[in-house]
Amino acid sequence: METQDQADFLKRHGCDVAQGYLYAKPMNIEQIADRFFNRDGTESLPGDDPIPSDV
């Protein structure tokens, strides 16, 4: 997903899960680990970096 229009279209049609440039650029493994895991290896989800609720 790249644009807000695409997100709006899918949301109107019942899709509540998406990925793409609208939310984040591609990441290498180190960036993924930094974003989704704490230093002790535990998950930092949910709530630490929420997806916008209006999408």
C-alpha positions as CSV (number, residue, x, y, z in Angstrom):
1,M,0.0,0.0,0.0
2,E,1.5,3.3,-1.0
3,T,-1.2,6.0,-0.7
4,Q,-3.9,7.1,1.7
5,D,-6.5,6.6,-1.1
6,Q,-5.5,2.9,-1.3
7,A,-5.9,2.5,2.4
8,D,-9.2,4.2,2.4
9,F,-10.5,2.0,-0.4
10,L,-9.5,-1.2,1.3
11,K,-10.9,0.0,4.7
12,R,-14.2,0.7,3.0
13,H,-14.2,-2.8,1.6
14,G,-13.6,-4.5,5.0
15,C,-9.8,-4.9,4.9
16,D,-8.2,-4.0,8.2
17,V,-4.7,-5.4,7.6
18,A,-2.2,-3.9,5.2
19,Q,1.5,-3.3,4.6
20,G,3.5,-1.0,2.4
21,Y,5.3,2.3,2.0
22,L,2.4,4.2,3.6
23,Y,3.3,2.6,6.9
24,A,7.0,1.9,6.6
25,K,9.8,1.6,4.1
26,P,11.5,-1.8,3.6
27,M,13.8,-2.7,6.5
28,N,16.8,-4.9,6.9
29,I,17.0,-7.5,9.6
30,E,18.7,-5.1,12.1
31,Q,16.0,-2.4,11.6
32,I,13.2,-5.0,12.1
33,A,14.8,-6.2,15.3
34,D,15.2,-2.6,16.5
35,R,11.6,-1.8,15.7
36,F,9.8,-4.9,17.0
37,F,12.0,-6.2,19.8
38,N,13.4,-4.8,23.0
39,R,17.0,-5.2,23.8
40,D,16.2,-8.2,26.0
41,G,14.6,-10.0,23.1
42,T,11.0,-9.6,24.2
43,E,8.5,-8.2,21.7
44,S,7.8,-4.5,21.9
45,L,4.3,-4.9,20.5
46,P,1.5,-3.9,20.8
47,G,1.3,-0.2,21.5
48,D,4.9,0.8,21.3
49,D,4.6,1.9,17.6
50,P,1.0,1.8,16.8
51,I,-0.5,1.8,13.3
52,P,-2.6,4.9,12.7
53,S,-6.2,4.1,13.7
54,D,-7.7,6.2,10.9
55,V,-6.4,3.8,8.2
